[in-house]
Amino acid sequence: MFATIRRYQGKPGQTDETIRRVQKGLIPILIKQPGFVSYHAIDAGKDVAVSVSIYKDRAAADAGNQAAAAWVKQNLADLIGAADVTVGEVRAAAHT
């Protein structure tokens, strides 16, 4: 599995709107991506949003990241700055 972690600094007071747009627009795109496993959007406080996406393999992560970056550029540029993006292989995991 591969994970992508994105950290965004948003404009003050816009986290709820950012998450609303993500739920309505981005998530439906991601769940259709081959190799998609999960997506989580996190309100980290102080107008910071973090997302964690999990994919079955690197190719799926790369394709999902391209789709997400294009969507964010078109739909969230007015609310958030550029993402700090980290992609890597999941080496340990736990699930309930």
N, C-alpha and C positions, 0 to 999 in steps of 0.2 A: 504494500500500500504506500501511497504518497500523499503528503499533506501540503497544503498551501495555507500560510498564515498571512493575512493582510492587515495592516494597521493604518487607519485613516484619521487625520485630524479634521474634524468638522467645524463648520461655522457655529458660533454660539447659539444654543437652543434648537438646533436642527436635527438632533439624533433621532427623535421620534419620526420625523418626516423621512429621514434617510432609511430607517428600518421599514417604514410603510412601503416605500418605493421598492426596496429590496424584496419584501414579501410578495408584492404584486407583480413585479417585473423580472427580477433576476432569478429567484428561486425556480419559477417554472422553466426557465431556460436551462439551468444547471441540472435539474433532475432528469432532463431528456438527454444529457450528455452520456455517451457510452463510457462505462467504467466509473460513473459517479457513485459514491457511497453515501456521503453526508455533507451537510452544510450547517454551520452555526454562526449566527451574528451575535456579537457580544457588545453590550454597552459598558465600556471600561471607565466611564465617568469623565468629567472635564472635557466633554465634547469629543471624546475619542471613541471610535468604533473599531472593533477587531472582528475579522471573520476567519473561520477555520473550515477549509474544505478538504474532504478526504476522497481519494480516487483509488481504483484498483491497481493502476500502474502509472509510470512516468508519462507515457504517451497520453493517457486519459487526463492526467493532471495538466499537462501542457495545453491540450485542446480546451479543457475547461477554463484554464486561466486566460487564454486568448478570448474566449467567449465572454467571460466576466469582465475583462479589461475593456472590451469594446462597449459592453452595455453600460458600465460605470461611466465611461467617457461621455456617452450620449445622454445618460439619465441622471447622473449625480454630480457632474462637474460644478454645478451652481451651489452645491451644499458641502462638498468635501475637497480636500487637497489631494495631491498625488499619494498613492499608496506606497508604504514600505512593505515589500513583498519578500517572503521567505518560502522556498519550496524544498522539500526533502523527503527522504524515505522514512517511513514510520518503522522504527526499530523495536519498539515495545508498546503494547497497548493493553487496556483492560476494559471490559464491558460487563454490564450487569444483565 
